[in-house]
Each structure stands twice: as C-alpha cells, then as structure tokens.
Amino acid sequence: MIYFVQCGKNGPVKIGCTGNVEDRITQMQTSCPYELKLLWKINGGKEDEAELHEQWKHERIRGEWFRPSRQLLEYIETEASNNWEIKLSTGQIIDIYETKITLRINLGGWWVEAERDNETLVIDAAPSYKIINRREQRLVDNG
C-alpha cells in the first residue's frame, strides 16, 4: 500500500509503502512532534513507490520526505478524489480508481455488476441494488 502522509499543518509529505498504513502512521507518530495526517493511500508496492519518488524528486527534502509544494498537494488531492475505497463487511477492501469503470464483485456468494460514473457507484444485485454515494460514503439500500 502506498501512502502520502503530511507532518503538521504545512510540513513535509512522506511518500511511503507499507503493508498496514494505520500501523505505520502510529509507529511514525511516536517519533514525530507534530500530528501526522494521512492525505491519500492506494494499492501499490515498492516499484510504484519508487516511481512516485522519481516523479517528485525535484521536491525531495531527504529520503522519502518531500516539500509540500502546491503541485504535489494538488496532485494528491486530484488523485485522491478519483479514488474510492469500498470496505465490505467481510473486511475486504476494494479500490476503485477510474472515473468510469465497470467491475464484478463477489458479495457473500452473489456476483454483482458495479458501474462507477463520477459521483455514484451502482451495484446491481437482483432483485435489489445498492448505491454508494461519494459524499456520504455509505451504502443505501434501494431494494
């Protein structure tokens, strides 16, 4: 999992990779005098992290820490707004990153079709369907 964490309100941004973002932030927070804020996380590994480090090398302060430039913060905000995360009751997390996407999801034995179009993800699971509203970030049962 790739994560972008900011140290303090206007502090540097760390671009890192870990198996558990929440645990990693907790671990880093013990040695940081300022509050760490998770700006964005997305599925990815060490190669993806290296690509991001290369992409933002002109903003590098040291190691995995980068200046919170307007360009970097806008990049994070734009990319994060295009990324939805759905957490199923089974604990499984599904990342949806495209603006318009159709996917198949197994929900407790039911394979359903889901289509995301900007603000709403419609999951068609006959005879009812569910809508995930981006602003409220919750499932609404319309069945």
C-alpha positions, 0 to 999 in steps of 0.5 A: 500500500502506498501512502502520502502522509503530511507532518503538521499543518504545512510540513513535509509529505512522506511518500511511503509503502507499507503493508498496514498504513494505520500501523505505520502512521502510529509507529511514525507518530511516536517519533514525530512532534507534530500530528501526522495526517494521512492525505491519500493511500492506494494499492501499490508496492515498492516499484510504484513507490519508487516511481512516485519518488522519481516523479517528485524528486525535484521536491525531495527534502531527504529520503522519502520526505518531500516539500509540500509544494502546491503541485504535489498537494494538488496532485494528491488531492486530484488523485485522491478524489478519483479514488474510492475505497469500498470496505465490505463487511467481510473486511475486504477492501476494494479500490476503485480508481477510474472515473468510469469503470465497470467491475464484478464483485463477489458479495457473500456468494452473489456476483454483482455488476458495479458501474462507477460514473463520477459521483455514484457507484451502482451495484446491481444485485437482483432483485435489489441494488445498492448505491454508494454515494461519494459524499456520504460514503455509505451504502443505501439500500434501494431494494 
